[in-house]
Amino acid sequence: MSVGDEYRSRARELAARAKEWKEAAERATDPEQRKRLSDKARRAEDQSEQAGRMAGQGLGPV
């Protein structure tokens, strides 16, 4: 598996996790829990986007 493939795989995993946390936040009744889950989802989305950009750069071993 190439480095780009690894980044793409990581990006997909993080995007799926972000979606799960976002949906859980929408179902949460406690405002603090909703905020925590929303923050987790936002961080995972940011990390997913970053991993996607890294995959697009085709970085290889140094």
FENHUUR-V207970 format. One record per backbone hydrogen bond with DSSP energy under -1.0 kcal/mol. NH is the residue of the N-H (numbers start at 1). CO is the residue of the C=O. E is the energy in kcal/mol with one decimal. If there is no record, write none. Layout:
NH&CO&E ; NH&CO&E
//
This chain:
6&2&-2.1 ; 7&3&-2.4 ; 8&4&-2.4 ; 9&5&-2.6 ; 10&6&-2.5 ; 11&7&-2.7 ; 12&8&-2.3 ; 13&9&-2.4 ; 14&10&-2.6 ; 15&11&-2.3 ; 16&12&-2.3 ; 17&13&-2.4 ; 18&14&-2.7 ; 19&15&-2.1 ; 20&16&-2.2 ; 21&17&-2.7 ; 22&18&-2.5 ; 23&19&-2.4 ; 24&20&-2.4 ; 25&21&-2.3 ; 26&22&-1.8 ; 27&23&-1.4 ; 28&24&-1.4 ; 34&30&-2.7 ; 35&31&-2.3 ; 36&32&-2.4 ; 37&33&-2.7 ; 38&34&-2.4 ; 39&35&-2.7 ; 40&36&-2.4 ; 41&37&-2.5 ; 42&38&-2.4 ; 43&39&-2.5 ; 44&40&-2.6 ; 45&41&-2.4 ; 46&42&-2.3 ; 47&43&-2.6 ; 48&44&-2.4 ; 49&45&-2.5 ; 50&46&-2.2 ; 51&47&-2.6 ; 52&48&-2.4 ; 53&49&-2.2 ; 54&50&-2.3 ; 55&51&-2.3 ; 56&52&-1.9 ; 57&53&-1.2
//
